[in-house]
Amino acid sequence: MKTAKKIVSVLLALILAVSMTACGGGGSTGNEGGSSGGNEGGNKVITFAGWGSLAEKKIFTAMIDKFEETHPGVKVNYQHIPGTQEDYLVKLISLLAANKMPDVFYIHSDEFYSWVDADRLENLTPYMEQSELAASTKIWDKSLNIFRYDAASKQVGVESGDLYGLPKDLGPWAMVYNKTLFEAKGVALPDPKEPMTWTEFVDVCKQLTDGEGINKVFGTANYTLEAAVWSNGADYLSEDKTQVTVDTPEFAEAMQWVADLALVEGVSPTPEEDSASGWFQRWVNGKVGMAWMGPWDQATFWDSVSFEWDIMPTPVSDKTGKGVSWLASAALCVSKTSEEKQLAYELAEFLSMDAEAQTYNYEAGQAVPNIIDMAKNDYLSMNKAPANKQVFLDIIENPEKGQFKSVYFTKNTTWYSYFNAESSKVWSGEMTAAEFLKQIQPAMQERLDSGK
Amino acid sequence: MEKKGKGNRLKRSERRAGMLFIAPIYLQFIVFFLFFMAYSLYMSLTDWNILEGTQNFIGFENFKQILTDPLFWKSLWNTLYLMLGIPIGMLFAMMAALALNRRMVGKTVYRVILYLPAVSSTVAIALLWRWIYNAEYGVLNMLIEQFFGVKGPNWLGDPDVVKISLIILGVWRGMGNTMLLFLAGLQNIPKEYYEVVDVSGGNAWHKLTYVTLPMMSPTYFYVIITGVIGGLQAFGDQFIITGLGPEHSAMTVVYYLWEKGFAEYNMGAACAVAWVLSIFIFVITLIQFKTSKSWVYDGNG
């Protein structure tokens, strides 16, 4: 009896322990998830999920209204998931686990590989081949190719592969400068065509940097590491994406250069200064000379920035003469389990290629249009900042000026997030870039290997 | 004979009714705990990938991987480090409880103020403390500079300081709750014991050290047990205020679990982390129970 009691109490304690931890992990199953396809009063209903700012939500609501107008009897249930892209993915996973996948949803290019490889996305090639809209609309090849996947070789971005997503947009990450500040300091404006070298860039930064404490004006902020690394002829991964190649002198040189902008030159906020006030806030307040932006920032800048601004070519490494920045995209995907695949495809296609929807999207300052003609004519001649929109187009069109981040090509992305979390050792000056990269390479390689 | 039979029948029907009454809790337990526990135990032995839908049995592979991952050990170390807040919090809560366990003006107001953090939303608190901790414009560093003339640390940006910041926040947050428990404990101490001290010629200090503090040991025990379990499951505050923290300095075990499950889609490994953590909690709690006999006053002598 006594032993039985003991066993029971031990068991109870164990259960207590487990049940308390079990709550920690998976408690976020959404129940507001929409039904996947179906009828509502004779109408066909499809669900569309996406993340993004409230401005983006407004635009997509309007675009969806237009879609419903052209498709009588169809109701689109738009689930706007607030928060970051990470929150969105957690939500999507919950919907997947609950068998409530939306019919159409975004997948960011960085996550595309895992989703297409897991066979969760519908092959859109057959739908596209039969579509008149797709046949008559010319969008960037690059924007389609990035969402192609060859199931046999398990590779993304293969031109011969099948299409598993339509581009929501192509997002070029470009350097932006505060024109008003340049003029106030009497610094010559960056040339719209001829990029600065790194030496020139640091020089200009020094001329712009001024003041102390809260009111300090910085020459630059948040210099994108990719833009430095690629420009300097280095890369995160080998050509075949199997080796982590951060431990090269070129990589170290680029990373150190970025770190020294804050640590040595004092022309960029240190991590401490950045945690006090983020670079974006500083930029919006007019306290940064040159920062970075994507087309999705245009609307915010039009509304809440009180100075004049324009974009400029990516600064080039003195050594290579190259200036490369990143390019990202989000796919509009159709769920493999959707019951209304044709309709779902039509919605994705409408959002991606319909001229009216695209016009609305670029006029609202959310994106560069997907349709090439529209981008090169209507968008370029739009009478709103930035004046030098060609820089965006260059990053999109010219592989020498823009490329996709390395995580796009790998299924497991933890090697990259691990690197980013640990890299503060360099930004804070605790380690030199060369030491750090040498030390972290094996851990990154291990993570990359474990993802296969 | 007849009598006994009747009694048996009565007993039987009473037992049946009794069973019926306690059935719901057992059913709930079996359906919502036992089943999912068994399920997660099984899943921790598989390569369950929630995105790919794989569920192959792989034995102890997940456990092997977790236990050899330096990041797991780092997150465990961080979690244990953060539990330093438990004794500190108890000390402050005890002082507050002693101060408020007297007749004084505005007692209720103080209690409410001290308890407020415990019932506030995590996000609101996170925003508030992010501002307090702000390295350049934060009120904390302003005070430090004012009084000590030195520049305060980068509370949330420096990997060596971030855990201390989280401990301070945790103490502030948990204090009200612990104080309430202590207050209840204080009011349970029989007056006679204090009278004994009076009779023996003892003073207030004697009352505190010979009666109050030792008599509170059951409450300490409860606070420590729940504090340790809660501490091992720390996630929300860290997640919202610091994220991973620089160099993973604020990554807790549950954060590690979350990353396995939702960033890598590897639910099998996430289940395995949950089990490692559970066993860890179980062992620690067991040790606490075993050693409690020597210091917890149970009223029987």
Interface residues (C-beta under 8 A of the other chain):
Chain A: V10 A13 L14 I15 L16 A17 V18 S19 M20 T21 A22 C23 G24 G25 G26 E86 L89 V90 I93 L96 A97 S114 W115 D117 A118 D119 R120 G213 I214 P271 E272 E273 D274 S275 A276 S277 N412 T413 T414 S417 Y418 A421 E422 S424 K425 S428 A443 S450
Chain B: F33 L34 F36 M37 S40 N49 I50 L51 E52 G53 Q65 P70 L71 N134 A135 E136 Y137 G138 N154 L156 G157 D158 P159 I229 L232 Q233 F235 L244 P246 E247 H248 V254 L257 W258 E259 G261 F262 A263 E264 Y265 M267 A270 A274 W275 L277 S278 I279 I281 F282 T285 L286 F289
